[in-house]
Amino acid sequence: MRILQLSKETKSNILEDLLKRSPNSYGEYEDRVAAIIDTVREKGDEAIFSYTRQFDGADISADNIVVTKEEIEEAYATVDPTLLNVIRKALVNIREYHEKQRQYSWFDSKDNGIILGQKVTPLKRVGVYVPGGKAVYPSSVLMNVMPAKVAGVDEIIMTTPPGKDGKICASTLVAATEAGVDKIYKVGGAQAIAALAFGTESVPKIDKIVGPGNIYVALAKKAVFGHVSIDSIAGPSEILVLADESANPRFVAADLLSQAEHDEMASAILVTTSRELAEQVSAEVDKFVAQLSRKEIIQKSLDNYGYILVASSEEEAIETANDIASEHLEIVMKDPFTVMTKIRNAGAIFLGTYSSEPLGDYFAGPNHVLPTNGTAKFFSALSVDDFIKKSSIISYSREALEPIYKDIVQFAECEQLTAHANSIRVRFED
């Protein structure tokens, strides 16, 4: 990996490079995505069946678009029982973590007849998109479905592209069933997002779409936002490791590569105060890359978006981590908990030598659907909050309104909204 001395110019150039990976930078695909969405909106099932034949090579119709009970039973018979056991263990951790995020309605009443409050209501129907093809991510199924279940969503719909044989990956089906998905539809790509957003004869319209996907899926989610809610526009995966001389270089190298293998556009960055550690990590990275199965993808990722940055101080290293606002941040330093208190921007923070990033991807419990491309400056991990809505509750008695009604009238008249003022005033006419 390239080793650079950290400076304002270095940081500026890296931030500019990283932002080029954002789905917002891929405008040339937007017209194609818009055409797919418009066609699905106009032609419904006919369009999604046609696109599925075109893009996935599968013959899907109204008769077989929904995954059947028999297909799910076949998936259970196919999946390794050991993997099924791991999925169930992970689900316990994910459920328990998200149950701590639950919010409840509340009401505050006063003696004079004022009642104020907040009503928390789960969304009625949510769509979860799951990638197919070469990408098989049952962990992503668990992470997207479980917070919706904990929130109390009435119906969870899942869409995923089928193989040419019209089947869905067995581990995906098992994960969806274990997590509590209500219906699974065999449709993927931008056409699946359009179907969820607007509904077709077979696919019901939903209230919110969550889940990862390729550039077409990301741009489709962006295009339908407003017709439905979405979780975020996800970009390529990224990791930033903050480390000092106490870190194990072999561990750090392994953790950087855990994200580089996702995608040629994935980003892996080490920020360290130790030049010696930087050189050791670079050497360990080369050793690992030579033996890992996805070495071509990893090498391209490192060539494009892999950096080892040597900072002159811990403060400079922390400032850089906050500026980059990485999806995953590992702090491998002498006192990681103190450093953590100085971090403002990160999707998920992993503390200490044995808190490797894949722990969060699969098993620990916190959600692995995280903000990317610097959006950790203003976005959070997927949570139960994403599957509820909040309504304000206001109730005043005449006794409570009378002392302050003239204040409200004056405020309304200041804004020249006389009908607003009149709505209050009429209640106190002689």
N, C-alpha and C positions, 0 to 999 in steps of 0.2 A: 504493500500500500504506500501511496505517496505520503511523505512526512513534510509538513509545512510549519514554519514558525508563525504563530498567530499574530495578526495585525489587523487594523481596521480595514485595510484594503483586501486582505485575505478573506476576512469574514464577509465583507460586502460581496465579493465575487462568488463565494460559496452560496450565500443566501439567494443571489440572483440565479445561479445554476439550479438550486433546489426548486425554486418557484416555477421553472420551466416544465417541471413534471406534473404540474397541476392540470386537472381536466379542463380548467378554464383556458388553458393554452392550446387546446386542440379544436379550434374553430372549424377546421376543414371537415370534421366529421358531423358537425351540427346539422347541416342540410340533409344528410343521409338519415340521421336519427329523426329529424322533424318529419321527413317523408314517411318513415315507418309508423310514427305515432299517428299522423293524419290518416293513413290508410287503415290502421286498426280502429281508429275512432269511427271511421266511415263504414267499414265493412265487417267489423267484429270478428267472429269466429273464422269466417272465410279467410281473412287476412292472416290471423295467427297460425292457421293450419298451413297456409301457403308459405309463410316465412319459415316455419319449422321444417318443411320439406326442403326449402332452399338452403337454409343455414345449417341445419342439423342432420339432414338426410333421413328424417324419420317421418313415417306416415301416421300422423295424428289426426283424429277426428273427434266429434262430440261423443262417440262411443267409447273412446279409450283415453281421453285427455286427463281424466281423474284417476289417480293411482287407486287400485282396488285393494280390498282386504286380502285377497289371495296374493297379490304382488308383495304386500307387506310381510305376509307369512313366509313367502319364499325368501325375502331379504333376511329375515331372522334366521332361517335355516342355513343361509349362506355365510353370515357374518361369524367370525371367530368368537366363540363364547368369552374368551379372555378380553377381547376388545369391547364386547358388550358390557362386561363387568367394569371396565375402565370408564366407559361412557356413563354408567350409572353412578360410579363414585364421583366423577366430575360434576354431574348434575346436582348431587347433594351439596357440594361446595358452592356451586353457582347459585343455586336456590337460596341457600342460607345467607350468602352475601347480599343478594338483591332484596331479600325480605327485610333487611335492616334499612332499606331505602324507602319503604312504604310511607306514603303520606295519607293523612286522614282529614276528613271534613272537620271544621271547627266553627264554633259559634260563641260570640261574646255578647251578653245582654246586660243592660243597665236598668236601674230602677225607674227611670223616666220613660221607658218604652222603646229604647233604641236596641235593635238587634243587628249586629254586624257579623259576618262570617265568610267562610270559604267552603264551597261544595266541591269535593274531589270526585271526578267521574272517570272511570276507565274508558278508553276508546272502544267503540263497538266492534269494528272489524279491522284487522291489520294484515298487510301482505308482507311476507318475508321472501326476499329473493335469495336464492342459493346458486352459486356458479355450478356449471357442469363441465363436461368434456374432460380435459386433462386435470382440471382443478377439482379435487375432491376434499371438501373441508367439513366433515361432520362437526368439528369443534365450533365452526361458525354458526351452524344450525342451533346448537345449544345456546350460544351467546346471544343470538338474536331473538330466540323464542322465549327463553326463560324469564327475562324481565317483563315481557308482555303477559306471560302467565301469572307472575307474581302481582302485576298491576291489576289483574282481573279482566283483561280484554275478553269480550264475549266469544269472538271467533278469530282464529289465526289461520290464514291461508298461506300456503307456500307454493312458489313456482320455481321450477328448475328445468333446464333443457334436458331432453332425453338423448340417449345414444341412438345410433342408427337403427338399433333393434327395438326402439320405442320404450326401452327400460331406463330406470333411474338407478344410480349407484346404490348398492345394498346398504352400505354404511350410512349414506345420507338418509335413506328411508328409515333405518332403525333409529338414528339420532332424532329425526323429526317425530317419530312415534313416541319415543321415550320422553321427549320434551313436551309433548302434548299438542302437536299441530292437528288441526281439525280436518283439513283437506289439502291434498297435494296435487298440483296441476303440472302437466308435462309441457311446459312452454318456457323458453328462455329469451335472453337478449332484450333489446329495446322493445320488441313486440310484447314481451311479458310485462314490462313496466307500463306500457300503454294500456294493456288489457286490465291490469289492476287499477289504474287511475280512472279509466272511463267505463269499464265493464264491457263484457261481450255476452253472447247468448249462453256461453258455458262458464266464463270466469266472472265472479261477482266484483262489483266496484267496492273498493276498500277506502279506509280513512287515512291510512298512513302506510308508506313503503319503507322498509328497512332492509339492510343486507348489502354485501359487497358485490362487485361485478367488474367487467371490463370497461373500456372507455365508452362503448355504446350504452351500456347500462348506466354508467355514471352520468353521461350527458342526457339520457332519457329521464333519469330522476330529476335532473336540473330543469328539464323542459316541462315536466308535469307538476312541479312544485307550484302550489297555489290552487290547483285543482284538488290535490291531496297534500298531506304533509309528508316529509321525508326525514330520514335521520341525518344524512350529510352527503356531500359529494366527496367520496373517498378517493384519495390518490394512492400512489405506490407506497409500500411499507417503508419504514425508517426506524433506525435505532441510533441513539447517541449514548456513548459511555463516558462518564466523567470518572477519571481515575488518577490516583497519585502513585508514588513509588511503592506503596504497600500492596498494590494489586498484583494478582497472578497473571502474567502476560498470556499464558496459554488459555486461561479461562476467558480473558477479555477478547482474544482473537476468535475463539469459538462463538462467543456471544455476538460479535459483529457479523460473522458469517451466517448466523441463524436467520438474519433478516435479508442479507444480500442474496440468499438463494431463492427468495420469493419471486424476483422479477429483475430483469435487466435495468429497470429504472429505480429499483430500491436503493435506499441510501443507508450507508453504514459509516458512522463518524466516531472517532475517539478524540476526546479533548483531555489532555493530560498536562500536568506540571513537570513531568519527568521525561527528559530526552532519552534516557536509558530505556525506560519502559516503552516509549514510542518505537524504538528500534527493535526491541524484543518482540513486541506485538506484531510488527511488520513481518519479522522472520517467521513467527508462528503462523500467521495468516498464509504465507506462501506454502508452508508445509501442509496445512489443512486443505487448501485449495487443490493441491496435487492429488489428494486422495478422495475428495468428496464427490458424490454421484452427480451433482448439478454444477460441476466446476465451470462449464462454459457460461452459464447464466451468472454464477457468482463472479467470475472474472470480469465480465462486461459491466456488472453492477459496480464493482470496485473501481474499474477504469473510469466509469462515468461519474459516479457519485460517492466514491469511497475516499475518506480523508483521515489522516492522523494529524491533529493540530496540537502543537506544543505551546502552552500558555506560559507567560512569565510569572503568573501568580494564581492562587486559588480563586481570587475575586474575578480575575479576567476569564478564567475557565467557566465559572458560574454565570457570568454575564453572557458569555457566548452561548451556553446551553439555553438560557432564557430567550436570547435573540432567535435561535434556531427553532425553539419550541417543538421539539421532536415528539413523534407519536409514542415511542418508547424511550425512556431515560433510565439508564442504570447508573447508580452512584456506588463506585467501588473505591472508597477512600477510608482513611483511618477513622473518621467520625461521620459516617453517612447520614445519620439522623440529624445532626446539626446542619450539614450541607443542605439536606432536604428542606429545611425551614426557609432557605434562601431561594428556593426554586419557585418561580411564579408560573412558568409555562411548560407543561408536559402532559401528554395524554395519560400515561401510566408511569409511575416511579417505582423502580426496583432497588431495594437497599441491601447492600452487603454482598459478600463473595458468593453466597449460595442462593441468591435470588435471581437466577438466570431468566431472561425474557420468556423462553418457552414455558416456564412455570405459569406465567400469566395467560399465555395463549391457550393452554389446555386445562388447567387443573385447579389453580389456587382459588378461583371464585370471582374476582373482579372481572368486569367485562373487557373483552379484547377488541371490541369495536371502538376505535379511538380516532381522535382528530389527527389529520395529516397536513402536510404542506404549510406548517406554521399556524394552522387554525386552532391549535391548542392555546393560543393567546386569548381565544374567546369562545371555544367550544369545549364540551366535556365528553367523557366516555358515555356510550349508550347506557341507559339506566331505566329504572322503573318510571322516572319522571317523563321519559319519552313516550309513555303509553297511557298517560292520564291527561286530563284537562281540568282547569280550575275555574269555577264560576264564583263571582262575588255575590254575597248575600247582603241585602240592605232592607231593613224594616224600621220605620219611624212611627211613633204615635203622634197625635196632635200635640200632646203635651211636650214632646221632644222637639217638634218642628217649630212651634210658635215662637220661641225666643230667638231663633236664628233665621226665620224665613226672610226678613228684610235684608239680611246679609247676602242671601242667595240671589234675591231680586236685584240687588245692586251689582253683584258680580255679572249676572246675565245681561243687564242693561249696559254695563261697561263694554261688553262684547257685542252690543247692538243686537242681541238675540231676544227680542221682545216676547216671542212666544214661550221661550224658556221662563222668562220672568213671570209671564201671565200664568203659567202652569202652577207656579208656587203661590202667587198672589191670590188666585181665585179661592183658595182654600180658607182664606181669612177675610173674605168679604162680609160686610154687615148683612 
